[in-house]
Amino acid sequence: MINLKKIALASLFVASSAFAQEGGLKGLLTDDASVGVSFGAFTYVSGDSDVEFGYGLNYTKQINAVIAVQGSYLSGGLSSSKDSMNFTSLSAKGLVNLSNLSVGSNSNVKLYVSGGASLMSIEDGGTALVPNVGGGLKFACTEKCPNLDFDLSATLGAGTLAGDNIRTHMVLGLGVNYRFTKKEESVEWNNPLDAMYGDISIVKTELEGLSKDSDGDGVSDRFDNDNNTPEGVAVDGKGNALDVDMDGVADYADEDPFTARGVQVDAKGRELDSDKDGVANSVDVEPNTASGATVNFQGKEIRGAKGAFMPSVYFDFNSAKVSYANYERLAAVASLLQANPNYKLRVVGYADSVGNSANNHKIALRRANAVIDALSNMFSVDASRLAAESKGEDAPLADESMKVTETTADGQVISNSLTRMNRRVEFVIE
């Protein structure tokens, strides 16, 4: 008779020797592997069976998250009212982890099925090859014992011994296994499908985040520096409202969106005019003239000089509408007229060279009349003191062929011509 106990002990000796060695063999035997002990109840499936008890030792190697192989040694007995026998056996079987074939399974419980064969040695009765099938549940231990799991199993087997059948029998086992790797690192306890679907969920969430645009400006919230831009406002690639003149006031709220770079502006984007003479600080040669003083286009005070020029009013392309940004200039003109009741003004309109000369003459005259209407209606200046005149495109201030190119903070290149300087209205004191 084959002494299976000696074979099992010899195998354990070889394995323990391998564990003591460094190198590939140790890693092969311990990576995703476990050893365990079990205690079981043995019984025939037939109704006249008695229950016998025994024990077993096993070594399990996980091939991947689903498949494992197991070798085991078992010692026990089977008995009924007719016969009884004691046996030892060496088994080899494959295990299929069913829990890792589905998504969302309990991470602390694994359901498996098994199948294989046992070489059974009967005390005083020879040997037999017994096929078996079974299944069971594994329960992971808590964080206090991260390398242990408990195994509740059931196995059915039947075979032939010297021409006699070994009746179908069942082994119900309860075991404890020691894994050489912790649960967090064990392939058996980490469902790849859960990990895959978890990654998909993360990607889905990130994609949804990329598509969300709270303020509807065309820039995803993930990259939008300002998620509260008003509807319809033009923005740059970072979701910031455009600020062409880079004065810190967005174009949609800027009453003068073409102020020179670097000048100081108020909350509405208008260039500061500290002495309120109608000439912006950046070009005001005398920034501290007295209130109501008459100044020229450079902000220099004019003391009774006829034919002098007042602050100019500028217009958008093909427009005769007086913008709010020019009201302070008109206020300075009105202040002059109120302080000097005898003054009369020639209000002279100009145009750029775009289009034909006749049309430019007409729009220049409309600009002059628009300024007269503003002074009369808003500042109560008697319209009889104001005379409209048009010089069309005949007296340009700036060379329209020249362009000024600047690069904004976000890398936009803006190129402007000087035509706006020629779309103006000037005042001449009579």
C-alpha positions as CSV (number, residue, x, y, z in Angstrom):
1,M,0.0,0.0,0.0
2,I,1.2,3.5,-0.8
3,N,2.0,5.5,2.3
4,L,0.3,8.8,1.3
5,K,1.1,10.4,4.6
6,K,4.8,10.0,4.0
7,I,4.4,11.5,0.5
8,A,2.5,14.5,1.9
9,L,5.2,15.1,4.6
10,A,7.9,14.8,2.0
11,S,6.1,17.4,-0.2
12,L,5.8,19.8,2.8
13,F,9.5,19.3,3.5
14,V,10.5,20.2,-0.1
15,A,8.1,23.2,-0.1
16,S,9.5,24.5,3.2
17,S,13.0,24.2,1.9
18,A,12.0,26.2,-1.2
19,F,10.5,28.9,1.0
20,A,13.9,29.3,2.7
21,Q,15.6,30.0,-0.6
22,E,15.8,33.3,-2.3
23,G,15.0,33.6,-6.0
24,G,12.5,32.5,-8.6
25,L,11.3,29.2,-7.0
26,K,10.3,30.9,-3.8
27,G,8.4,33.5,-5.7
28,L,6.7,30.9,-7.9
29,L,5.5,29.0,-4.8
30,T,4.4,32.0,-2.7
31,D,3.0,34.6,-5.1
32,D,-0.8,34.5,-5.0
33,A,-0.6,31.1,-3.1
34,S,-1.9,29.9,0.2
35,V,-1.6,26.9,2.6
36,G,-4.4,25.7,4.8
37,V,-5.7,23.2,7.2
38,S,-9.3,21.8,7.3
39,F,-11.5,19.6,9.4
40,G,-14.3,17.6,7.8
41,A,-17.2,15.3,8.2
42,F,-17.2,12.2,5.9
43,T,-20.4,10.4,4.9
44,Y,-21.9,8.2,2.2
45,V,-24.7,9.8,0.3
46,S,-26.9,6.7,1.0
47,G,-29.3,6.9,3.9
48,D,-27.6,4.2,6.1
49,S,-24.3,6.1,6.4
50,D,-22.6,7.0,9.6
51,V,-20.7,10.3,10.0
52,E,-16.9,10.1,10.4
53,F,-14.5,13.0,11.0
54,G,-11.0,13.7,9.6
55,Y,-8.6,16.5,8.7
56,G,-6.7,17.8,5.7
57,L,-3.8,19.9,4.5
58,N,-3.8,21.9,1.2
59,Y,-1.7,24.1,-0.9
60,T,-3.4,26.4,-3.5
61,K,-1.8,28.4,-6.3
62,Q,-3.9,31.1,-8.0
63,I,-3.2,31.2,-11.7
64,N,-5.3,34.3,-12.3
65,A,-8.3,36.0,-10.9
66,V,-10.6,33.1,-11.9
67,I,-8.5,29.9,-12.1
68,A,-6.5,28.2,-9.3
69,V,-5.0,24.7,-8.8
70,Q,-4.9,22.9,-5.5
71,G,-3.1,20.0,-4.1
72,S,-4.2,18.5,-0.8
73,Y,-3.7,15.6,1.7
74,L,-6.8,14.2,3.5
75,S,-7.1,11.6,6.2
76,G,-10.6,10.3,7.3
77,G,-13.0,7.4,7.2
78,L,-16.3,6.2,5.8
79,S,-18.7,3.8,7.5
80,S,-22.2,2.4,7.3
81,S,-24.2,-0.3,8.9
82,K,-22.6,-2.8,6.4
83,D,-18.9,-1.7,6.3
84,S,-16.3,0.8,7.3
85,M,-12.9,1.9,6.1
86,N,-10.2,4.4,7.0
87,F,-8.2,6.1,4.3
88,T,-5.7,8.8,3.3
89,S,-5.7,10.5,0.0
90,L,-3.7,12.9,-2.2
91,S,-5.8,15.2,-4.4
92,A,-5.3,17.5,-7.3
93,K,-8.1,19.7,-8.5
94,G,-8.9,22.9,-10.3
95,L,-10.9,25.8,-8.8
96,V,-13.0,28.3,-10.6
97,N,-13.7,31.6,-8.8
98,L,-17.3,32.3,-10.0
99,S,-17.5,35.6,-8.1
100,N,-14.8,37.1,-10.3
101,L,-16.8,36.3,-13.4
102,S,-19.4,39.0,-12.4
103,V,-19.5,42.6,-11.5
104,G,-20.2,44.0,-8.1
105,S,-19.8,40.8,-6.1
106,N,-19.2,41.0,-2.4
107,S,-15.5,41.7,-2.0
108,N,-15.3,39.7,1.3
109,V,-17.0,36.5,0.0
110,K,-16.0,34.3,-2.9
111,L,-18.0,31.5,-4.5
112,Y,-16.1,28.8,-6.3
113,V,-16.6,25.4,-7.9
114,S,-13.9,22.6,-8.1
115,G,-13.2,19.4,-10.0
116,G,-10.4,16.9,-9.9
117,A,-9.3,13.5,-8.7
118,S,-7.9,11.9,-5.5
119,L,-5.6,9.0,-5.1
120,M,-7.1,7.2,-2.1
121,S,-5.2,4.7,-0.1
122,I,-7.5,2.3,1.9
123,E,-6.2,0.9,5.2
124,D,-5.7,-2.8,4.5
125,G,-7.5,-2.5,1.2
126,G,-5.3,-1.1,-1.7
127,T,-5.7,2.2,-3.6
128,A,-8.3,3.8,-5.8
129,L,-8.5,6.8,-8.1
130,V,-11.6,8.8,-7.1
131,P,-12.9,11.6,-9.3
132,N,-14.6,14.4,-7.4
133,V,-16.5,17.6,-7.9
134,G,-17.5,20.3,-5.4
135,G,-17.8,23.9,-4.5
136,G,-17.6,26.3,-1.6
137,L,-17.5,29.7,-0.1
138,K,-14.4,31.6,1.0
139,F,-14.7,34.4,3.6
140,A,-12.0,37.0,4.0
141,C,-10.8,37.8,7.5
142,T,-11.0,41.4,8.8
143,E,-8.2,43.9,8.7
144,K,-6.8,42.4,11.9
145,C,-5.8,39.3,10.0
146,P,-5.3,40.4,6.3
147,N,-3.6,37.2,5.3
148,L,-6.3,34.7,6.4
149,D,-9.5,33.5,4.9
150,F,-12.0,30.8,5.9
151,D,-13.3,28.1,3.6
152,L,-16.6,26.3,3.8
153,S,-16.7,23.5,1.2
154,A,-18.6,20.4,0.0
155,T,-17.1,17.6,-2.2
156,L,-18.7,14.6,-3.9
157,G,-16.6,11.6,-5.0
158,A,-17.0,8.0,-6.2
159,G,-14.5,5.4,-7.5
160,T,-13.5,1.8,-7.9
161,L,-11.4,-0.3,-5.6
162,A,-10.2,-3.8,-6.8
163,G,-13.4,-4.2,-8.9
164,D,-15.7,-3.0,-6.1
165,N,-17.3,0.4,-6.2
166,I,-16.5,3.0,-3.6
167,R,-20.0,4.4,-3.1
168,T,-20.7,8.1,-3.7
169,H,-19.6,10.0,-0.6
170,M,-19.5,13.5,0.5
171,V,-16.9,15.5,2.5
172,L,-18.1,18.7,4.3
173,G,-15.1,20.7,5.3
174,L,-14.3,23.9,7.3
175,G,-10.8,25.2,6.9
176,V,-8.6,28.2,7.4
177,N,-6.0,29.3,4.8
178,Y,-3.0,31.5,5.1
179,R,-2.2,33.6,2.1
180,F,1.4,34.7,1.4
181,T,0.0,38.0,0.1
182,K,-2.4,40.3,1.7
183,K,-6.0,40.6,0.5
184,E,-5.3,44.0,-1.2
185,E,-2.5,42.4,-3.2
186,S,-4.1,39.0,-3.9
187,V,-5.4,38.4,-7.4
188,E,-8.0,36.1,-6.0
189,W,-9.6,38.9,-3.9
190,N,-9.4,41.7,-6.5
191,N,-12.1,41.3,-9.2
192,P,-10.7,42.6,-12.5
193,L,-14.2,43.3,-13.8
194,D,-14.9,45.6,-10.8
195,A,-11.7,47.4,-11.4
196,M,-12.4,47.7,-15.2
197,Y,-15.9,49.0,-14.6
198,G,-14.6,51.3,-11.9
199,D,-12.2,52.8,-14.4
200,I,-15.0,53.2,-16.9
201,S,-17.1,55.0,-14.3
202,I,-14.2,57.3,-13.5
203,V,-13.7,58.1,-17.2
204,K,-17.4,58.6,-17.7
205,T,-17.5,61.0,-14.8
206,E,-14.5,62.9,-16.2
207,L,-16.1,63.1,-19.7
208,E,-19.3,64.4,-18.2
209,G,-17.2,67.0,-16.4
210,L,-15.6,68.0,-19.6
211,S,-18.9,68.5,-21.3
212,K,-20.5,70.6,-18.5
213,D,-20.6,74.3,-19.4
214,S,-22.6,76.1,-16.6
215,D,-22.6,79.6,-18.2
216,G,-23.0,78.4,-21.8
217,D,-20.0,80.3,-23.1
218,G,-18.6,77.3,-25.0
219,V,-15.8,76.6,-22.6
220,S,-16.1,73.5,-20.4
221,D,-16.3,74.2,-16.6
222,R,-13.1,72.1,-16.2
223,F,-11.1,74.8,-18.1
224,D,-13.3,77.8,-17.5
225,N,-11.7,80.5,-15.2
226,D,-15.1,82.2,-14.9
227,N,-18.2,80.1,-14.8
228,N,-20.5,83.1,-14.4
229,T,-20.0,85.1,-17.6
230,P,-23.3,86.6,-18.8
231,E,-25.2,84.9,-21.7
232,G,-23.9,85.9,-25.1
233,V,-20.6,87.4,-23.9
234,A,-17.6,86.6,-26.1
235,V,-14.9,84.8,-24.2
236,D,-11.3,83.6,-24.7
237,G,-10.1,80.0,-24.6
238,K,-10.1,80.1,-20.8
239,G,-13.6,81.3,-20.4
240,N,-12.6,84.9,-19.5
241,A,-14.8,87.6,-21.1
242,L,-12.8,89.4,-23.8
243,D,-11.1,92.6,-22.8
244,V,-9.6,94.0,-26.1
245,D,-7.9,97.0,-24.6
246,M,-6.7,95.0,-21.5
247,D,-7.8,97.7,-19.1
248,G,-9.2,95.1,-16.6
249,V,-12.9,95.8,-17.6
250,A,-14.5,93.2,-19.8
251,D,-15.7,94.4,-23.2
252,Y,-19.4,93.8,-22.4
253,A,-19.1,96.2,-19.5
254,D,-16.6,98.6,-21.0
255,E,-18.0,101.9,-22.0
256,D,-14.8,102.7,-23.9
257,P,-13.4,99.4,-25.1
258,F,-10.5,101.0,-27.0
259,T,-8.6,102.9,-24.4
260,A,-4.8,102.9,-24.9
261,R,-2.9,100.2,-23.2
262,G,-1.6,100.9,-19.7
263,V,-3.8,103.9,-18.9
264,Q,-5.9,104.0,-15.7
265,V,-9.6,103.6,-16.1
266,D,-12.6,103.7,-13.8
267,A,-15.0,100.8,-13.1
268,K,-16.8,101.4,-16.4
269,G,-13.6,101.2,-18.5
270,R,-13.4,105.0,-19.1
271,E,-10.0,106.6,-18.9
272,L,-9.5,108.7,-15.8
273,D,-9.8,112.5,-16.1
274,S,-8.7,113.7,-12.7
275,D,-9.4,117.4,-13.3
276,K,-12.6,116.8,-15.3
277,D,-11.5,119.0,-18.2
278,G,-12.5,116.5,-20.8
279,V,-8.9,115.4,-21.5
280,A,-7.9,112.0,-20.3
281,N,-5.0,111.8,-17.8
282,S,-2.7,109.9,-20.3
283,V,-2.6,112.9,-22.7
284,D,-3.3,115.7,-20.3
285,V,-0.3,118.0,-20.1
286,E,-1.8,120.0,-17.3
287,P,-3.7,117.3,-15.2
288,N,-4.6,119.8,-12.5
289,T,-6.4,122.7,-14.3
290,A,-9.1,124.5,-12.3
291,S,-12.7,123.4,-12.6
292,G,-14.4,125.0,-15.6
293,A,-11.2,126.2,-17.2
294,T,-11.0,126.1,-21.0
295,V,-8.3,123.7,-22.3
296,N,-7.1,122.5,-25.7
297,F,-6.8,118.9,-26.8
298,Q,-3.7,118.5,-24.7
299,G,-5.4,119.7,-21.6
300,K,-3.5,123.0,-21.5
301,E,-5.6,125.9,-20.2
302,I,-6.7,128.4,-22.8
303,R,-7.0,132.0,-21.5
304,G,-9.4,133.9,-23.8
305,A,-7.8,132.6,-27.0
306,K,-10.3,132.5,-29.9
307,G,-10.0,129.6,-32.4
308,A,-8.8,127.2,-29.8
309,F,-9.9,123.5,-29.8
310,M,-12.0,121.8,-27.2
311,P,-11.8,118.0,-26.3
312,S,-12.7,115.9,-29.3
313,V,-15.5,113.3,-29.4
314,Y,-14.8,110.0,-31.2
315,F,-17.1,107.6,-33.1
316,D,-17.3,104.0,-34.1
317,F,-17.1,103.0,-37.7
318,N,-20.0,104.2,-39.9
319,S,-21.7,105.5,-36.7
320,A,-23.1,108.9,-35.7
321,K,-24.1,107.7,-32.2
322,V,-22.5,109.5,-29.3
323,S,-21.2,106.8,-26.9
324,Y,-21.4,107.1,-23.2
325,A,-17.6,107.2,-23.0
326,N,-17.7,110.7,-24.5
327,Y,-20.2,112.2,-22.1
328,E,-17.5,113.5,-19.8
329,R,-15.9,115.3,-22.7
330,L,-19.2,116.9,-23.6
331,A,-19.6,117.8,-19.9
332,A,-16.4,119.8,-20.1
333,V,-17.6,121.6,-23.2
334,A,-20.9,122.4,-21.5
335,S,-19.1,123.6,-18.5
336,L,-17.1,126.0,-20.7
337,L,-20.2,127.4,-22.3
338,Q,-21.9,127.8,-19.0
339,A,-18.9,129.7,-17.6
340,N,-18.7,131.9,-20.7
341,P,-22.2,132.8,-21.9
342,N,-20.9,134.8,-24.8
343,Y,-19.0,131.9,-26.3
344,K,-20.3,130.2,-29.4
345,L,-18.9,127.0,-30.9
346,R,-18.4,125.6,-34.3
347,V,-19.1,121.9,-34.1
348,V,-17.0,120.3,-36.8
349,G,-17.5,116.7,-37.9
350,Y,-14.9,114.5,-39.5
351,A,-14.8,111.0,-41.1
352,D,-12.2,108.5,-42.1
353,S,-11.3,107.8,-45.7
354,V,-13.2,104.5,-46.0
355,G,-16.0,104.8,-48.7
356,N,-16.6,107.7,-51.1
357,S,-16.1,111.3,-50.2
358,A,-19.7,112.4,-50.5
359,N,-20.9,109.8,-48.0
360,N,-18.1,110.7,-45.6
361,H,-19.1,114.3,-45.8
362,K,-22.7,113.4,-44.9
363,I,-21.8,111.2,-41.9
364,A,-19.4,113.8,-40.6
365,L,-22.2,116.3,-40.6
366,R,-24.6,113.8,-38.9
367,R,-21.9,113.4,-36.2
368,A,-21.7,117.2,-35.6
369,N,-25.5,117.4,-35.3
370,A,-25.6,114.4,-32.9
371,V,-23.1,116.2,-30.7
372,I,-25.2,119.4,-30.8
373,D,-28.3,117.3,-29.8
374,A,-26.5,115.8,-26.9
375,L,-25.3,119.1,-25.6
376,S,-28.7,120.6,-26.0
377,N,-30.8,117.8,-24.5
378,M,-28.5,116.5,-21.8
379,F,-26.6,119.6,-20.7
380,S,-29.2,122.3,-21.5
381,V,-26.9,124.2,-23.9
382,D,-28.8,126.6,-26.1
383,A,-28.6,125.1,-29.6
384,S,-28.3,128.6,-31.1
385,R,-24.8,128.9,-29.7
386,L,-23.8,125.8,-31.7
387,A,-23.2,125.6,-35.5
388,A,-22.7,122.3,-37.3
389,E,-20.0,121.9,-39.9
390,S,-18.6,119.0,-41.9
391,K,-15.1,118.6,-43.2
392,G,-15.6,114.9,-44.2
393,E,-12.3,113.1,-44.8
394,D,-10.4,116.3,-45.7
395,A,-8.5,116.9,-42.5
396,P,-7.3,113.6,-41.0
397,L,-5.4,113.6,-37.7
398,A,-3.8,110.2,-38.1
399,D,-2.2,108.3,-41.0
400,E,-4.7,105.5,-41.7
401,S,-2.2,103.4,-43.5
402,M,-0.4,102.7,-40.2
403,K,-1.4,99.8,-38.0
404,V,-0.7,99.2,-34.3
405,T,-0.2,95.5,-33.4
406,E,-0.3,94.3,-29.8
407,T,-0.3,90.8,-28.2
408,T,-2.7,90.2,-25.3
409,A,-1.9,88.2,-22.2
410,D,-3.6,85.1,-23.6
411,G,-1.5,85.2,-26.8
412,Q,-4.1,86.9,-29.1
413,V,-2.6,89.2,-31.6
414,I,-4.7,92.4,-32.1
415,S,-4.1,94.7,-35.0
416,N,-5.8,98.1,-35.1
417,S,-5.6,100.9,-37.6
418,L,-5.7,104.6,-36.6
419,T,-8.9,105.3,-38.5
420,R,-10.9,105.9,-35.2
421,M,-8.8,109.0,-34.6
422,N,-10.2,110.5,-37.8
423,R,-13.9,109.7,-36.9
424,R,-14.3,112.6,-34.6
425,V,-16.1,115.9,-33.8
426,E,-14.0,119.0,-32.7
427,F,-15.1,122.3,-31.2
428,V,-13.8,125.7,-32.3
429,I,-14.5,128.7,-30.1
430,E,-15.9,131.6,-32.1
